[in-house]
Amino acid sequence: MNRRRSELRNAMSSSNLRDLQRELENKANDLSKLQKEIAKNHQMRKKYTVQLGENELVLKELDLLKDDANVYKLIGPVLVKQDLAEANANVRKRIEYISAELKRLDATVQDLEEKQNSKKDTILKLQQRIQSFQAGKGKA
Amino acid sequence: MQQGGGSETEVTWEDQQNINKFGRLNNRFHELEDEIKIAKETNDNLEDASNELILTDEEVIRFQIGEVFAHVPKDEVENRIEQIKEVTSQKLAKLEEEKESILAQMAELKKILYAKFNDSINLEED
């Protein structure tokens, strides 16, 4: 009778351990996805930062020009004459758009990093539970 | 290969060849997607350039040849752009055709491999 009970207890504990390990695996997969997402966002942020720098440089150059200066825009393989005021407005609009995108990306990254930290905590707790579980089993 | 809950299935030489082929096709598929994207962007740029030429008053256009801009008569630039557009469109059509063929081959291989390995293999993208 006692042997039957201990067998039952062992079966239950190994089943619990399996569940914990499965949960840990799922959480680790979630964390991996989050990290990929964060890396992707960082990459985009880098790209936008470079673009912002370039556009600000162009704006500085445009501000140095006289009103009657010739401005050209590259469209495909053709340089097309463009109105200075129009070029100025386009660049400013682009800077506005890129700045807004950067702000949005910053917020997204912050949110993702918070999620990542909470996931890491959960994983750590799960690992501790598994370790204590295994230690308990070892003693038994 | 991702381990599922199914029982162990023996992986034959032929299976391994199919898995390798699927991997190669998948890599080529992603390369093609990038190439198609670039070809489409090039086509759009050429279309924009054509439209700008219609609107411009200048008879001599600064046309990019390699690294430099040359002064080229407007009608010649129009002809050149049309030629480039034609070449790009043909290239795009070829790429799209190859992409369709690759997708069909991948679908066929998926069918074969999933039939044998069920959930012991994962051929899906992340």
Interface residues (C-beta under 8 A of the other chain):
Chain A: K33 K36 Y72 L74 I75 G76 P77 V78 L79 V80 K81
Chain B: T42 N45 L46 D48 A49 E52 L53 T56 E58 I61 R62 F63 Q64 I65 F69 V77 R80 I81 I84 D126
